[in-house]
Amino acid sequence: MGSLHKIPVSVLFLLFSSLASGGDPYFTPAGAAEAGMNYSCTMKQGFWSSFHNQALLADHRNLSAGISYENRFNISELGTRSAALILPAGKSTLGAFFSNFGYRDFMRQTAGISCGMRVSEKLSAGVQIDYFGEGSPGEYAKRHDLTFEAGVLLLADDNITIGIHLFNPVPNSLRKSYLPSSIRVGAGIKLSEVLFASSEIQAGTAIKLTFRTGFEYESVKNFRIRGGFCTENTSFSFGCGYGFKPVTIDLGFVTHERLGITSSASLIFRIK
C-alpha cells in the first residue's frame, strides 16, 4: 500500500511544480528580486538573473555569493532552496548554481556551471551546463538528465537592453527521456536613474505562449520596490529589496489565481 501511495504524491508534486513555474516543471525560480518582477529578467542586470540568462554574467566583476528560498503556496514540502556563486575570471565571468526542490519522499535537484563574457562593446553571450536529478525513496527509478542553456544580451541603446535565452535546444529524439525546451525574449528600458521597466515573452514545448512584464523603482537610496504581471494563471507579483555593503536583502511575492501566494527571500553577499 505504501508503494502505491507514492505514485499520486509524485504526480501531485509535478503538477504543483508546473503550476508555480509558468507550466515548465524545470524552471528554477531563483531570486526574490526576480520573483518581485514576475521573472521578467532576461535582460536585467542582477545576481540571480544571471542564471536566467548567462550573458548577464559578463558585467559581474565582483566575487559574489547568494542564497535563496521560495515557499510555494506556504507548503514547506514544495519549497525550493538555491545557492550560487559568481567568480570573475579574466575577460569572462564564471558561475555555479545549485537548487533543491521538494522533500524526503520526492526531490528534484538542479546544478549548473556557467560562463559569460563580452563579445563586443554592445554584445554579451553566455552558456551553462545543467544537471537534473529526480527521485523518491524505495524501488522507483531515479532520473538523471544533462543539457545546456545559452543566452545573449544586446545593448540596443544606452538605456535599452534586449535579452534572448534558450533552454535545452536539443531534440528529444537524441535523449532517452523527455526534457522540455523553451525560448525567452525580452527587452528592458531604463526610464530614469531610479526606474527600470521590462517585458518578455516565453514559448516552449511544455508551456503556452506566456507574456511577462515588470518594473523596479528605487524610491530612496538603496531601497527598491518591484512589481510585475504574468499571463500564465493571471499572476501578479510585488516585492522589495534593500542593499547595504556588502549585503543585499530581497523579498518577493507571486500570486496564483487559484492556489494563493508564493513568497521568496534571498541574500546576496559581495565578497570582493
N, C-alpha and C positions, 0 to 999 in steps of 0.2 A: 504493500500500500504506500509506503514511504517513497518508493521509486516512482510510482505513478503520480504522486502528488507534485514531484519536482517539475514535471513537464509543463503543466499550466503556469507554474510560478515563473519559469524561464520565459515562456511566451508572453506573460504579463509584463515582465521586465523589459523585454524587447519592445513591446507596444508603448510603454511609458517612455522609454528612451527615444523612440521615434517621435512621439507627440511633443516632447520637450525640446527637440533639436531640429525643428523645421522639417520633420519627416525623414531625415537621414540619421540612422542609428549610429553612424561612425563619425558624426560631427562632434568634436570635443569642445564643450562650452567653457573655454578657459578665459579668465579675466573678468573681474567685476566691472571695470570701466567699459569694456566691450559689451557686456550684458546691458549696461545702462543705456547704450545706443542701439540695443537690439541687434548687436553683432554686425552693424553696418560699418565695417572697419578694414576692408581690404586695401584701403588707400590712406589710412590714417596712422601716423607715427605713434607707436606705443609699445611697451614691453610685450604684452600678451598678443597684440595684433600682429606682431612679427611672426607668430606661429599660425596666424590665419592667412598671411601672405609673406613668404620668406624673403621676398625682395626688400621688405621694410627693415630687415636686419642690417642692411648696408649702412644706414645712418646711425646705428648704435655704436658709439665709440667709448662706452664705459662698461667695465665689468659689472654685471648686474645679476641678481637672483630674485626669484619670486615664488610665492606660494598662493594658491587659490582654492577656494571651496565653494561648490554650488550645492545648495539644499533644495532639491527638486520637489516642489509641491509640499514642502515641510515633512517629507518622508525620508528619514535618515538612511533607509536601505537603498534609496535612489540617489544618494549623494555622489558627487564627483570631486575627487581630490587631485590637484595638479601641482607640479613643481617644475621650474625651468631655470636655465642658466644661459646668459648671453656673454660671449667672450670675444673681444676684438682680437683679430689675428692678422697683422699686416694690413694689406689692402682689402681684406674681406673680414666678415664677422661670422663667428660660429655660434650655434645654438643647440641646446639639448633640452628635451621635453619629456615628461613622464606624467601619466594620468591613470587614475584608478577609479572605476565606476562600479557600484553595486555593494554587495555584502557577502557573507560567507558562502551562501548557497547559490549565488550567481554573481560572477565578477567578470569585468572586461578591463583589460589593461592596454594602454597605448604608450608607445615610446617612439621618439624621433630624434634624429640627428640632422641638423640643417646648416646651410651656409648661404650667405647673401653678400653681394658685392655690387659696386657701381660699375656699369658697363661704359657709360659716358656721363657727361655733365647732367643730362636730363633723363637717363635711363638706368634703372637698377634691376637686378634679377636674383632669384634665389631658388633653392631646391631643398627638399627634405626627404629622407628615407624613413619610412614608417613601419613599425611592427605593431600588430594587433594580436592580443591573446585573449581567449574567452573560454570559460568553462565553469562547471559546478562539480561538487564532490560526488563520489560514487563511481558507477561504471560508465557514465556518459562521457563521450569522446570530447577531448579538449580541442579547440580550434586555434590555429596559428596562421597568420597571414602577413606577407610582406608586400609593400607597394611604395610608391613615391608620390610626392606632390610638388608643384612648382608655381612660381608667380613672377610677375614683372610689375614694376612701378614706373609710371611715366609722369614727369613734371611737365604738364602741358603749358603752364603759366607760372609766374611767381607765386600765385595763390591757389592754383588748381592742380590736383593730383588725380591720376587715373590708375586704378589697380586691377589686375587680372590674375585670377588664381585657378589652377587646375588641380583636382584631387583624383588620384588613381586613373590617369589616362592610359590604361592598359586594357585591351579586350579581355572579357571574361572567358573567352574561348581558350585563352592561354593559361587559365587557372583551374585548379582542382575544386575550388569553392567560389561562390559568388561574392563579389565586393563591389559596392556601388561606386559610380563615377559622378563627378559634378564639376561645374564651372561657375565661378563668381566674377562679376564685372561691376566695378563701382567707381564713382567719381566723388571727390570732395573739394570743397571750396572754403578758404579762409576768408570769411566776410569782413572780419576786422581783427585787431590784435587779440580780442577776447572771445570771438565767436567762430566756431567751425561747424559746417553742415555737410552731410554726406548722404548718398543714395547708392544702392546697389541692387542687382538682380542675381538670382541664382537658379540654375537649372541642373537637373541630374536624372540619373536612372532610377533613383529611389524617392524623388520628390517632385511635386508640381512646381511650375514656374513661380518663384517667390520674389517679392519686392520688399526691400528694407530701406528705411531711412532713419537718420538720427542727427543729433546735434550735441555740441559741448560748449558751455558758456562759462567763462571764468568770471564769476560775479565779484569776487575780491581776490587779491593776490594769493595764488596757490590753491584756491578753493574753486572746484569746478562742479557745475550742475549739468546733468545729462538727461536726454530723453530720446525715445525712438518708437518706431512702429514697424510691424511686420504683417504682411497679408496672410501668412500661414497662421491659422487659428485666431485671426484678428487680434494679434498680440501687441500690447503697448508695453513700454519699458520706461524706467526712470532710475536715476542714481546720482551719486555724488562722490567726490574724491578730494583729498587734501594731501599736499606734499610738503614735507619739511625735511631738509637734508639730514641723512641720506635715505629717508623712508617715504614711500607714498602709500596711502591707505585708500582703498576704493570699495564702495558698496554699490550693488546693482540689483534691480528687481524687474522681473519679466512676468507679465500676466498671461494667462491662458483662459480662453472664453468658457471652458468647462471645468478645468482641473485646478484653477486657483493661481497662486503666486509662487514663483521660483526666486529665491534670494541667493545672492552671491557676495562673497567678500574676498579681497585679495590684498597682499602686501608685496611691495617691491622694494628691494634693497639695492642701492647703488654703492657697490663696494669700493670702486676706484674710478 
